[in-house]
Amino acid sequence: MNRPLNLILNIIWLVFGGLWLAVGYFLAGLICCLLIVTIPFGIASFRIAGYALWPFGRVVVDTQPGMGVFTGLGNIIWFIVAGVWIAIGHVLTAIPMFISIIGIPLGIANLRMIPVSLLPLGKKIMDSGEARSLPQYLPAAQAGYR
């Protein structure tokens, strides 16, 4: 996709749900940061909040090819405590977007947030153009928003 189209889609996204998603992730990040042990989850929530606010033209990439022990354990805990419920929320909010036909790109964006909301640790959110210029992130950039 080109920049003007990304801008239009991001503005529509912001108005029709992106702002509320970002606020939800931001509040979850604040709560996680209040509890010292869950600060990594809070940082991941802030990262997802930025992505939920402005998703078009950005991709999610793995920062580690092989997941570390602590990252894997943290992702398992996140998956059980929050990830499944957040993913269900994304699916439920994507359904009315798909029904509205004009909201199909928004529904697709909502569904593309599920992997990062299920396993947020060890992920990085990058501009799709920047990811295409780095060989290690090329597969994610080709699969993500253009």
Phi and psi in degrees as a GROMACS rama.xvg file:
@    title "Ramachandran Plot"
@    xaxis  label "Phi"
@    yaxis  label "Psi"
@TYPE xy
-96.6521  168.1  ASN-2
-60.2101  -44.6323  ARG-3
-61.6428  -38.6551  PRO-4
-67.2633  -41.9992  LEU-5
-59.2526  -42.505  ASN-6
-61.7296  -46.2583  LEU-7
-61.7917  -47.2008  ILE-8
-63.6973  -38.91  LEU-9
-66.0033  -38.2987  ASN-10
-66.7626  -43.9902  ILE-11
-62.0781  -43.4593  ILE-12
-59.3696  -44.3787  TRP-13
-60.1109  -43.0181  LEU-14
-71.1817  -40.2101  VAL-15
-100.261  30.2265  PHE-16
142.4  -25.2605  GLY-17
-63.5119  -37.5777  GLY-18
-63.0357  -43.9545  LEU-19
-68.8859  -37.556  TRP-20
-62.6205  -45.2166  LEU-21
-63.3752  -41.7538  ALA-22
-62.5455  -41.9045  VAL-23
-61.5881  -46.5756  GLY-24
-65.1214  -37.8847  TYR-25
-64.7571  -43.8103  PHE-26
-64.5039  -39.4457  LEU-27
-62.2133  -38.7947  ALA-28
-64.5446  -40.2503  GLY-29
-62.6917  -44.8155  LEU-30
-62.7573  -42.948  ILE-31
-64.859  -34.5866  CYS-32
-75.9861  -20.8077  CYS-33
-67.6876  -36.3913  LEU-34
-89.626  117.787  LEU-35
-56.0939  -41.5719  ILE-36
-65.6661  -28.0232  VAL-37
-100.557  18.8364  THR-38
-57.9985  -41.3599  ILE-39
-58.4143  -34.909  PRO-40
-68.9871  -36.4656  PHE-41
-63.6571  -43.1494  GLY-42
-63.4847  -41.6685  ILE-43
-63.5688  -38.1255  ALA-44
-65.1666  -39.3746  SER-45
-63.5626  -40.3066  PHE-46
-63.1813  -43.4435  ARG-47
-68.1312  -33.941  ILE-48
-60.9477  -42.3778  ALA-49
-63.9182  -37.8827  GLY-50
-69.6035  -39.8891  TYR-51
-67.9003  -26.1843  ALA-52
-74.8372  -35.6042  LEU-53
-147.323  73.7713  TRP-54
-83.1553  -28.2587  PRO-55
-73.6801  132.206  PHE-56
90.7429  7.83908  GLY-57
-129.464  154.769  ARG-58
-133.146  157.729  VAL-59
-103.087  127.194  VAL-60
-126.615  154.188  VAL-61
-77.5153  134.769  ASP-62
-87.4785  -21.4532  THR-63
-125.262  125.052  GLN-64
-60.2045  -46.5122  PRO-65
-106.525  126.389  GLY-66
-67.2021  131.14  MET-67
-70.108  166.389  GLY-68
-61.8931  -47.9229  VAL-69
-70.1113  -36.12  PHE-70
-64.9248  -44.2093  THR-71
-63.2477  -44.1862  GLY-72
-64.5545  -42.2823  LEU-73
-63.1898  -40.0578  GLY-74
-66.3069  -36.2236  ASN-75
-64.0833  -45.399  ILE-76
-61.873  -46.3247  ILE-77
-60.1101  -44.4727  TRP-78
-56.3507  -45.887  PHE-79
-71.9128  -45.0709  ILE-80
-77.8527  -43.5163  VAL-81
-129.995  -35.3008  ALA-82
-57.7342  -45.4006  GLY-83
-62.8237  -43.106  VAL-84
-69.2941  -38.3861  TRP-85
-66.3144  -41.3216  ILE-86
-62.5906  -41.3273  ALA-87
-61.694  -41.4075  ILE-88
-61.1902  -40.795  GLY-89
-64.2143  -40.9599  HIS-90
-64.9857  -44.8285  VAL-91
-65.555  -34.4376  LEU-92
-81.1402  -20.0787  THR-93
-75.2399  -29.4608  ALA-94
-58.6824  -51.8849  ILE-95
-64.5467  -28.49  PRO-96
-65.2918  -41.2573  MET-97
-67.6751  -36.5753  PHE-98
-64.8513  -32.9017  ILE-99
-75.9216  -0.48698  SER-100
60.7005  -53.5548  ILE-101
-67.5499  -21.203  ILE-102
-90.6347  9.92262  GLY-103
-57.1059  -45.4025  ILE-104
-60.9224  -32.0928  PRO-105
-70.3399  -38.8016  LEU-106
-63.7974  -40.2641  GLY-107
-63.57  -42.8458  ILE-108
-61.9166  -39.3782  ALA-109
-63.4403  -42.1329  ASN-110
-70.2423  -30.2737  LEU-111
-72.5141  -11.5106  ARG-112
-84.1071  -12.1892  MET-113
-60.9994  -47.0836  ILE-114
-58.8041  -41.6536  PRO-115
-74.0243  -27.0529  VAL-116
-78.6784  -24.2458  SER-117
-78.2679  -44.1761  LEU-118
-133.14  80.0463  LEU-119
-81.7659  -22.6833  PRO-120
-76.838  139.599  LEU-121
84.2749  15.5755  GLY-122
-115.708  154.374  LYS-123
-134.943  141.234  LYS-124
-106.356  123.873  ILE-125
-129.149  158.295  MET-126
-64.1981  136.234  ASP-127
-62.9295  -33.493  SER-128
-66.0723  -39.6257  GLY-129
-66.7703  -40.8094  GLU-130
-65.8336  -34.2343  ALA-131
-68.3644  -25.8452  ARG-132
-81.3508  -14.0312  SER-133
-104.383  120.746  LEU-134
-59.3422  -34.1239  PRO-135
-70.8859  -18.6722  GLN-136
-106.361  4.37404  TYR-137
-57.9595  -44.6538  LEU-138
-59.7472  -40.1016  PRO-139
-67.6761  -38.4083  ALA-140
-67.7691  -34.9917  ALA-141
-72.6451  -29.7597  GLN-142
-85.3663  -21.2117  ALA-143
-88.6641  -163.751  GLY-144
-70.099  140.652  TYR-145
